[in-house]
Amino acid sequence: MIEIDARSRPRLARGVRLRLDRITGKKLLLRPEQGFELQGSADAIVKLCTSDRSVAQIIDQLAELQRDVTRDQIAEDVTRVLADLARRGLIVVGDEPLTGNLAVPSTDSADSASSTDTADSANSTDSTSGTPRPYTLVAELTYRCPLRCAYCSNPVHLDAMGAEIDAATWARVFKEAEALGVMQVTLTGGEPLLRPDLEQLVRAARASDLYTTLITSGIPTDRDGLARLRDAGLDGVQLSFQDVDTDAAARVAGVDALTEKEQVAGFIRDLGLPLTLNIVLHRENLPRLPALIAMAESLGANRLELAHVQYLGWALANRSLLLPSATMIAEARATVAAARARLSGRMEILAVLPDYFSDRPRACMDGWGRRYMVVAPDGRVLPCHAAHTLPSLTFDNVAARSLGDIWKDSTAFARFRGENWMPEPCRGCDQRGIDFGGCRCQSYHLTGDMTLTDPTCSLSPRHDAVRVARAQAEGSTPPSESRLLRLRRPPSGP
């Protein structure tokens, strides 16, 4: 536990940024994929947390400004607020490490900050149209990549994609996104490092005051390149790892890159950027989950995302070889729970189970067209990464239409937004405003009908598609290089 006393010199933690939400008029502290709304006196206190003032000096300065409040009352308030922010990992004091207890914050009304995670912006809708307010823009800069991962979310048919939009168009998109209320942008791909104008794109995102996270394989880059991105305004980096075992990592990624990734993780930490490790879990690497968590510890990650494969795109093509057994999932749950307890206060661990082992579907992207938008490399605007695979839907392009118009008025975004489109059993289910019927892409690829209740739901009339897959997984064997399907075209080509 971080101790707060009169001599402590609090400062914002690594990668945390204070930002005004123009839509609500409230102040937020942002960090990768999360935002925290400041309440009460927290805003005034946070502004003074610059490490050159002690807690006693902060109290004195506030006492000068608030003559109608006793110094003792102000001291009590400041101590409470700082302790709460430190508990959440939003501030650090003294020589404390630049990580904190990043557990899910409580909803106690006395807290100084309330969670407004990437998928939670419930107070924000357009006052005239009732359209939800987007919070995150996923900017897919390219589908090119030096890796050829067997679970890649890249389109199975890349030849159907158009040319990549240019930096000027992306800069306009960032401005239009901020005007809509977007607070965070994730620069992803493919591999965004293959864009020669990436530094220019980071500057454009920062110019629009967007909290900017780079999602990358780390290849190809060096310390100087990352330093330039940091100086251009990059706020955080999410670095992907395939495995802790060199041969297994190469088998899944198609190239041997583990040592290079470990070096890049060191660069990120040395440059003062918050580091998130993302590890996609599947049948082959689940037995090494304890070692994967230990690797994240040794690399000094602030955050670890353990994302089980979701079966779309290349992961669906390789499902019989990647889907774990129920026993593996149960063991993974226990391993993650133990690691969270042990690492509380040092590293946040997020874990996403595969839908196939849940009785209810997840709210894919927090619901179609509610909080997220994805702009593909060719400029098409999508509600999710795989929406382009759905038949009979036409997605507007930012080259021809503004992002705001697309978000508010496009037919594709309206198609599954909200609840009116839902069939039974979703229509009469008390979870319909929570999971929104699940994933439309998963429904289509498992049943051939994108309007059906997600088959991962036990109430779905097509839940048999998931039960069959589970049964097959119990008898599957680990994948081998000769059997994994992967992108065949040159991975770094246009």
N, C-alpha and C positions, 0 to 999 in steps of 0.2 A: 504494500500500500504506500502511495506517495504521501509523505508528510508535508503539511503546509504550516509554516510558522511565520513570524513577523520578518525574519531575515530571508525567507525564500524569494527568489527572483523568477517569477513565472514567465514563460514565453509560449507561443503557439508551437505545438509539436510539428515534427517534420511533415511537410506536405499539407498542413492545415491552412486554409485561407479564409479570411473574413470577407463576406460578400453580401451586398444588398439585393434582396429579391424584389425587383421592380414590380412584379405582378401583385404581390401581397404587401409590399412596403416593409417587410420584416428583414432582420439581419440573420444571416446564416453563417455557420462555420462549415466549410466544405472540406472533404478529404475524398480520396478515390472511391467513387460509387456511393457516397453517402453525404447527407447534409444534416445539420442540426440547427434547429431554429432557436435563437437566443431569446430568453424570456426575462421580463422584469429588468433588473439592474445589470444583467449579464453583459449586455452590449457595452455599456460604459466601462465596466471592469475589464473586459477583454481588450479594449482599445489601449489600455495601459499596461498590458502584459507584453512588454518588449524586452525583457531580461535586463534592462538598465535601471529598473525600479524594483525595490523590495516590496513585499506585501505591506509593510508599515508605511512606505512612501505612497503606495496606491491608496491606502486608507486615508492618509493625510490629504492627498490631492482631492479625493472625493468629498472629504469633510469640508474643504474650502468651498466646494461648489454646492453643497447641500447643507446650508446653515440651519435649516429647520429640523435636521436629524442629528442625534447625538453621535459622537465618534464611536461609542461602544456599539450602537446599533449598526453603523456602517461597517465596523470591524467584523461583527457577527455575519453580516450579509456577504462581505467579501470573502471571508473564510469558507462559508458554505458554498458559494458559487465556484470558487477555485477548486475546492475539494471535489465537487461534482464534475467539473470539466476535466480534472486530472483523472478521475475514475473512468471517464469515457475515453481517455487517451488523447484529448484535444489540446491540453497544455502539458508542459513538463516544467520542472523546477530544478534549480541547482545543477548538479551533475547527474541527474537521473537520465537513464537511456532514453533515446527519442522514440520510445514506444510506450504504450500504457495499457491499462485494462480496457480492452475494446469490446467488452461484452455488450449484448443488446441492452440499450438503456431502458430504465424503467419509465413509466408514464405518470409517476407521481407529480402532481401539479406544482409541488414546491421545487422541483428540479429547475436548474437554470437553463437547460436546453432540452428540447424535445426532438425526437428522431424524425427526420424527413428523408428517409432512405430514397435511393434512386427510384424505387417503385412506390413511393408513398408521398403524394402531394395532394391530399384529399381536398384541401381548401381552394384549389385552383381550377376554375372553369371559366370559359369565356362568358361574360355577363349577359351577352346578347344572344348567342347561339347555344349556350350550354355545352359547347365542345370541350372535352377534357384538355387540360394544359399539359403539354409534353415537358418532361424534366430532363431527359437524356437523349442526345443525338449520337447514334452509332455511325461513325463515318468510315465506311469501307473504302479505303483509298485505292486499293488494287486487289486483284485476285492472284497476282504473281507471288510466288513463294519459293525459297530454296528447299523447303521441306516438302514431303509428300505423305503426310500423315494419313493413316488408314481410317481415321474418324473425321477427316477434314470437313468443315462446313462449306468449303468452296463448292460452287455448282458442279454437278456431275458432268454437265455439258458446257464447258467453258466457251466453246465456239459459238454459242448462242448469245454471248455477252457483247455489248457495244464497246466503243473506245472509252478510255478513262477520261473523266472530265478534268479540266485544267485547274491550276491554282486559283485563278481569278474567280472561277465559278464556285470553288470551295469557299473562298473568302466571302462571297455573297451569301452562300448557304449558311455560314456561321453567323453572319449578321441577322439573317432572317430567322434563324433558330433562336437567337437571344431575344429577338423581339417577340417571339411566341411564348417565351418564358423558360426556355431551355437553360439549365444551369451547368450541365456537364456534357463534355464531348469525349468520346473514346475514339482514338485514331487507331484503326485496325485494318485487317485485310482478310485473306492473304497476308503478306508481309509488308507493312507500311514503310519499313526501312529501304525498300527498293524504289520508293518515290524519290527522285533526285531533288525534288522541291519540298521535301518534308520539313525542313527548317522554316521555309516560307509559310507552310501551312500551319505550323505551330504558332508562328508569330501572328498569323491571321486569326487563329482561334483565341489567342490571348488578347488581341486587340478588341475582340467582341466580349471580353471578360468571361469567357467560358473556362471552367475548371477542366484542364486538359490532361488526359491520361493516354499514354502510348501502350497499346497491347501488341506485344512483339515476341518473336522467337529469339530475338537478340542477334540475328544473323542476316546480313553482314553489318557489323558495327565495330567501333573502337571507342576508347575512352574520350578522345577528342570530339568525335561525332556526337556522343551523348552529352558532353559538356556544352556543345553549341545548341543542342535542343533544349537543355536546361536554361541556358541564357536567353533563348528565344521565348521562354515562358512555359515550358513543360512543367506540369505539376507533379506527375507521378508516372511510374512504369509498372506494368504488369508483364512479367516474363514467364513464358511457357516452358515447362519441362515435361518430357515424355516418360522418364523413368530414372531411377537412381543407378540402375545397371546399364553399363555402356552398350553391351550387345543388344539388350532388350530395347533400349531407347532407339538405337539405330534401326532395329527391325521394324518398329512402328513408324518412325519418322522418315525412313528411307535414306537417311544420311547419318553419319557419326558426328554428333554435335554436342555431346554432353559436356566435355571439357571446356569448349568455347562458351557455352551457356553459363557455366559456373564462373568463368572469368568475367563475363558481362554483368552477372549479379554483383560481383565485387566492385565493378566500375560504378554501378548505380548507387550502391551504398556510399562509396567514397565521395561521390558528387553531391551527397546530401538529399537525394531524391527518395521518396518513400517507395519501398519495394514490395510488390505483391507477387507471390509465386502462384502460378496457375498450373495445376496438374490434372489432366484428364484421366480419370480412373476407368478401368475396364478389366476384363477377365484376367489378362496376363499380368498386369502390375499390381492388382489388389493384394496379392500375398506379400508384397513389399511395402505396404502402406506405412508401417512403423518406420521403416528406413527412409521413406519419402518425407515424412514429417520431420525426422531427424535432419535430413538434408536442408529443409527449409530453415530449421533452427540454426544450423551451422553457417548458412549463407546470410543470416541476419535479416530475414524477411520480417516486415511489419505485419504482413497479412498473408495467409495461405488459403487459396481457393481450391478445394477438392471437388471437382465437377465430374460426376460420373457421365459417361457417354450418354447423350440423348440421340435416339436412333432416327436420324434424318441424314440425307446426303450420303457421303461415303460411309458413315457409321451404319446406316441402314443396309448398305450393300455388304458390309462386313458383320452384320448383326450376329450371325450364328457363331462367329469366332470371337466376338468381343463381349457379348452379353454374359455377365457373371451368374453364378448360381445364387439361390436364396441364402445358403449358408455363408457364402462370401460376403453378401450384403450385411448380414447380421453381425459378422465378425468386424466388418468395417465400421458399423455403428458404434460398437463397443470401443474400438481403437480410437475413433475420433472423440468420443465422450471422455475417455481417459486423458487424451492429449489436451483437450480444452481445459480440463481441471488442472493439469500440471503446468500449462503454459499461460494460465490466466495472468494478465498483467504484463506479458511479454510479447505474445503473438496472437492475433485474432485468427481463428480457424473457421472458415465457412465450408459447408458441405452440402452438396446437392445430390440426392439419390436419383437413380434412373426411374422414370415414371412407371416402368413396368412392374416395380415392386411396391407400388402405393395403391391404396384403395380409391383414392381421389386424384384427379389430374392436378397438375400445378397450373397456376394462372400464367400461361406462357406470355412473356414480356409484360406481365401484370395486366393482361387483357389487350385485345386487338385495338390498336390506335388509342390507347389511354395515356400512357406515360413515356413510351419510347417511340422513336422513329429511326429507321435505318436508311441511309442513303448509299446505294450500291456504287461501285466504281464507275459505272456508265451513267450515273445520275438518276436512276429510277429510285423513287421513294417508296419504301416498304414498311409494313408494320412489324416485320421480323426478318431474320436473315434468310429464311427459306421460303418466304411468301411467293417468290417468283416461280416456284414449282407448282403452284395451284392453277388449275385450268380456268378459263373463262373470266379471269380477272386481268384488267389492264392497269398497269401502274404508271402514274404520271412521272415526268422527268423534269428535274430542276432546270434543264437547259431550255425548256419551253414554258415553264410555269413557276411561280414563286412557291417557296416552301410553305408559307402561310396559307396560300390558297389550297395547296395540296392537302395539308393537314386538316383544314376545316371543311373542304367541299368535295374532295375527290370521292368518286364512287367506290373505289377499292377500300379506302379507309372506313367508309360508312357501312360497308357490307357486313362486317361482323363486330362493329363497335356497339357496346352496350349489351342489352339483353333481348331486344325485340326479335332478333333473328332466331332465337334459340328454339330447338325442338324439345319435345319431351324425351327423357325425363328431366332435362336441364330446366325447362320452363317452370316446373313446379318444385324445383329443388331449393332448399334454403341456403345452399352454397353457391348459387348462381352468380351472386355479386362478389364472390371471393375467387372462384376459379374460372368464371366466365366460359364454362364449357370445355376448358382445356385448350389444347393446341389444334388449330385448324389444319396445319400441315401434317401433323401426325394422324389426324382423322383421315385425311385424304390418302396418305401413303399406306395406311393399314387397311382401309376399307374401300377406297375408291370414291368416297363421298366426303367432301370437305365440310358439309353441313351437319354431320352426325356428332353426337356426343363423343368426346375423346375416348377411344377404346380402353385407355388405361383406367378409366373409372369403372368400378365394380357394378355400377348401375347401367352402364352402356349396353345396348342390345348387341354390340359387337365386341364385348369384353373377351370373347373366345379367342380373338386374334392375339391378345396379350397372354392368355393362359397357355396357348400353344407354344408361344415363344419361350415362356418360362420353363415349360416342360422340356423343350429342346435344349435349353441352356444347362439343365441338370446333367445332360449326357455329352455336352460339347467338350472339345479338346482345345488347348491353347493354340493361338494362331501361329503360323510359321510364315517365313518370308515368301515362300512360293505360293501360299494360298491367299494372302491378303490382297485385296483389290485396292488400287490407288491410282491417282492421276498419272496418266501416261505421257502427256505432252511435256515439253521442257518446263520445269517448274518455275524458272526465273524468266521465261520468255514473255513476250507481250500477249 
